[in-house]
């Protein structure tokens, strides 16, 4: 609204100046395009500097978070001083880059202000010259001069918002653009998907990945480490943008969906469950933004995840504190709470990224039973290292160097006696 008002003021001022004294108006207006050009280049420069500043903050903040989250390891190695020194060095480097950012920004701002004062000086000089020649009266001179100059100043104030434009450019990354997803059937298709991580552009991860998952199917991704299984899950969650190809859900490319709306139909259970300091109830209800969650729903999902009996056996039940990152719970208990949280979202697509690989045999049995229950009635994709957990899958895709080299059920792939058969042999599962 402010920008519209500024533009309107400038147009009105120019119109008045044209009616009262066109000569002075032409001279003053001829310099305004320089002011606009300077403001444009300032916007471009500040957007670039904002990116650099954001990256500098991200690096130092990430290092600090990693150090504090692993403070026991740091303390056990007696490296506290080294960590502080390295963090201090990062802050100094960041400070130097910010000094240059301020200098560049100040220089460009001074240039735009100088052009504004140049307009005023030129207009006053030429207007005074016309008045001295008796071509303009005092009324004409001041009316024309003040209209054009004040109008130019009003337009120039647009560029005082340039830093905010630059910040808004980055804040818009989490915008609400895209098609709202009301419902999902769960049909998934990867079409000639290629991908490289932004930090390793010379190393392809997925190279022409093609696969299909039908609604309600339980599908497993297996293969050697680094073959692209978890990357495919990350791309389906839209954590990264594809290099080439497309991922489709219900025959629509997921890049067209509103990301928040799309993710509301998905749930991810990873290898390392993330719990937050608080109660068991708070960690479970974190899985949804609904305000009308009933106690019966929470109890039902806890039973499905094989964690209810453990919770009610605690003195405080659902109000038991889990500690920082769930430190008061075992790995299997944390994993089952993560499954409960995922089920509370009632997702149509359930993604399991090596959800049992870090558990012992006893914990794996309980968690696997919970996952089997969770998979009922929804499309499920499981990335598995232990092949014993996916032998009942409706379809198994064998990955190798970013491609699918085999596909079929467990028995079908065993009969092929190829890549999957070799993986099974390595895990001594030939008798399954």
N, C-alpha and C positions, 0 to 999 in steps of 0.2 A: 504494500500500500504506500509506503514511504517513497519507494522508487517511482511509482506512478505520479505521486505528488510533485517530486523533483522534476521529472520530465515535463509535466504540465506547466510548472512554473517557468521553466526555461523557454518553452514554446510561446507562452504568453508574453514573456519579457521580450523575446525577439520580435513578436508581432507588434508590440507597442513601440519598440525602437524603430521598426521599419516605417511605422506610420508617422513618427515624430521626426526622425533624422536618419535616413537610410545610410548616409556615408559613414557615420560613426558606428552604426550597427554592423556594417560589412567588415570594418577593420577589426572590431572586437570579436565577432563571431569567427573570423578566419583563424583564430588561434585556439579555439575550443577543441578542435579535432586532435591537437597535440596533447591536450590534457586527457582526452579519452584514450588515446593510444598509450600514454604513460600508465594510466590506470589499468589497462588491459594487460600490459607486460608485468605490472606489479602483481596482478592476480595470478598469472602463470608462474611467476617466480615464487610467490608465497605458497602456492599449492605444492611446488616441488620441495620447498624448505619444510613444509609441514610434514611431508612424507619422511624426510630425513630425520626430523625431530622425533617423529613417532617411532621410527626404527631404533633410534638411539635409546629412547625410554624403554622400548620393548626389550632390548638386549639386556640392559642393566636390571630391569625389573624381573626378567626371567631368571637371570643368574641369582638374584637375591632370593627368589621364591624357591629355587632348587636347593640353595644352600640351607635355608631355614627348614625346609621339609625333610632334609637329610641331616639335621643337626647332630643326631646321635653318631652318625658315621663320621662327620667332621670332628666331633669332640673325641671320638675314640682314636682318631689319627693325629690328634693334637695340632690341627691345621687351622684353628680359628683365626689366628693373625694373618695367615696367608690368604684366607678367604676375604677378610676385611680389606687387605691391601689390594687384592685383585678388583674387588668391587669399587674401592676408592679410585683405582686407575680408570675403570670404566666411566665413572662419574666425571673425572677430569677430562677424559676424551670427549664425553658428551658435552661438557661445558664449553670446550673449545669450539666445537661445531656450532653450538648455539650462539656463541659470540659472533661468528661469521654470519649466521642467519640474521641476527639483529642488525649488524652493520649493513648487510645487503638490503634488508627491509627499510632501514632508516634512510639509506641513500635513495632508494626508489620513491619513498614517501616525500623526501625533500625535493626531488625532481618534479613531482606532481604539484607540490605546493608552490615551487618556484614558477612553474608555468601559470599558475593561477594569479600570482602577483604580477607576472609579466603582462597578463591580460589587463589587469587593473592599470598598470603603469602606461601601457600602450594606449589604452582607451582614454586615460586622463590627458596624456600628451596630445593625442590627435584631437580630442574634444576641445582642449585649450587652444589649439591652433585654429580650429574652426571658429571658436568664439572670438579670438583675436582678429580674425579676418571679417568679423561681423556677418558670417554666414549662418551662425546659430545664435539664438538668444540664450540668456542664462537659464531660462526655464527648459528650453529644448536640450541644452547640454546636460544638465543634471538629470532630467527625466530619462533621456536616452542612455546616459552613462550608467546611472544607478540600475536601470532595468536590465541592461545586458550584463553588467558586472555581477549584480546580485543573483541574476539567473544563472550565470556561470558558476558562482560560488555554490549555489544550491545544487547544481549538477555535480560539482566537484565533491560534495559531501558523500556522494554515492560510494566513492572509493575509500571513505573511512570505514566502510563495512567490508572491505576486501579481506581482512584477516578472518572475519566471521564466515565469509564465503568459503575460504580455504578450509577452515575447520569443518564447516557443514559438508564439504565435499567428501571428507573422510567419514563423518558421522553417518552419511547416507548409505554406507556399505551395508548397514542392517535395516534397510528400508522395507516397507510393506508392499513393494512392487511384486507383481506376478499374480498368476491365477490362484484363487482360493480353492483349496481341495476340500470338498464336502465329504466325500467318501472314496474309499479305495477297495477294489476287488482283490488286488494282490498279484496281478500278472506282471512279471518283470522280464525285461529283455535287454541284454547288452548287445549292441550292434557295432562291430568293428571298433571297439574302444581302444584307444591309445592314450598312454599317460606317462608323464615324466614329472617327478617332484620339482618344484620351483628351485630348490637348493641344489639339485643334481640334474640339470637339463641335458647333460651329455649321457645320461644313463637311463634308457627306457625301462619302465617297470611293466606296463601292459602293452602288448604288441598285437593288436587285432583280436581282442577278446570278444567272443561270441557265445552267448548262452541264453537259455530261456528257463523261467521258473513259472509254473502254472499256479493259479490261486489254490491255497490250501496245501501245497506240496511242502515236504520237508526235504530240503536240498543241502548237500554238503559240498564244501570246497576243500580239497585235500591236495597235498603236494609238498615238495621240499621247502625249507625256509627260504624266503626271498623270492618266491615265484609269483607273487601278486595277489594272494588270497585276501589278506587283510586290506590291501589297497582297494580291491573291488568293493569291500564293505564300506570303506571310507568314502568312496566315490558315490555309492548308493545313498549315503547319508548327506551328500553334498558338502563334505568338508573341503573338497578341492574341486576345481574346474577341470574338465577333460581337455586333453591336448587335441584329440581328434575322435570322431565317432559320436555315439549317443547312447544314453541309458533311458529306457522307457518304462513307465509304470502305467498299466492299463492303456497302452498304445500312445501315451503322451510323454514327450520328453520332459524329464524332471527339471531341467533348467528353466522351463516356462512356469513352474509352480512357485507360489509364494513359499519361501523357505520355511517359515515358522509353521504355516498351515500344513505343509507337506510333512514336516518332521513330527507333527502331532499324531500321525498315523503309523509312525515307526517307533521301535524301542530297541535299544542296543545294550547287550550284556557283554562286557569285555573280559579280558583275562584278569585284569586287576580292578576289582570293584571299587568305586569311589564312594566313600561314606564321609559325612561331615559331622563335626562336633555338635552333638545334640542328642535327642532321644531317638529311640527306635521308631516311634510314630512319626517324628519329623522327617527322618530319612526316608521312610516309606512314602509319605504323602508328597515328598518332593517330586515324585514322578508325574504329577498332574497339577494343573492350575484350577481344578474344580474346587468349589467351596462347599459342595453338598455331599462330600464323601461320608458315607455312613460307617458305623463301627462294624456292621455285618459284612460290608464289602471288604474292609481291611482284613477281617478275620478269614473270610473265604479265600482271598488271594494268598494270605500267609499259609493257609492249609495246602493250597495248590503248590506252594513253593517249599513244602516240608519244613517250615520254620516255626509254625504256630506252637507246637508243643514245647519247643525250646523257650519261646518268648514268655508263655504263661508260667513257665517254671522259674522265671526270674522274680525276685522280690518286688520289683517295681513294674514288672510286665512291660507294656508298650512304652512306659515312661522311663525306662532304663537308659542311662547315658551310655553312648557307644565309645566315647573318648575321641581324641583327635585322629581323624582318618580311620575310625573304627578300630582303634588299637585295643579295645577291651574285648574284641570278638576274634574268633579264629577265622582262617581263610574261607572255610566252607560256610560258616555262618554269615560272613560278609557277602559271600556270593549269593546265598539264598535270599538275603535281604535285597540285594540288587535285582534279583529275579522278581521278587514281590513288587518292587518299585516299578519294574518294567511292565508287569501284568496289570498294575493299577492304571496304566495308560490305556489299557484295552487296545493294543495296537493290531492293525491288520497285517503288518509285516514285522516279524521278530528277527533280529540279527544277533547271532551268537559268535563272537570272535574269540575262539579258543577259551571258552568259558570254564573249562575244567582242567586245563593243562597244568595249572600251578597247584593243584590239589593232590592230597594223598589219596590212596585207594578208597579208604572208608568215606572220606568227605566227597570224593567223586561219585560214589554210589548214590548218596542222598541228592547231590546237586543234579546228577544226570536224570534221576527220577523226576525232579522238579522241572527240569527242562523238557522232558518228554510230555509232561502234563501241560506245560505252558505252550507247547507247539500245537496242541490240538485246536483245530478250527481256524488256524491262521497260517499265512505263508511264512515259512521259516527258512532262513539261510544260516548254516552253521559252518564256521571255519574250524577245522579240527586237525589237531596234531596226533591225538590218540585215535586211531582208526576204529577202536572198539566202541567208541561213542556214536559212530555214524553208520554202523553196518545195517541199521534198519531204515536208513534214509530212502525216500522215494527215488532220488536221483543223486548220483555222486559225480561231480566234475573234478577231473584230475588236471591240475595246473602244472605247467612247465614253461619257464621263461616268459611269463605274461600271456600265455595262451592256454586253451583247453585242448589237451591231447587225447583224452578219453572221457567217455560219459556213459553212465549206465547204473544199474543197481549193483549191490555188493556181489551177488552171485554172478551176474553177467560179466562184471569186470574181472572176477577171479577166473572165469572160463577163458578170458582173453589171454591170460598169463603174460601180461605186459607190464606197464609202468605201475599200475595199482597193485598187481600181484607181487611185484618186487617190494613195494612199500609194506605190504602186509607181511611178507616174509621177513623183512628187517625187524618188525615188531613181534615176530613169533605168533602171528595170528592165523596161520594157515589152516588151523582146525576149526575156525569159526563157522 
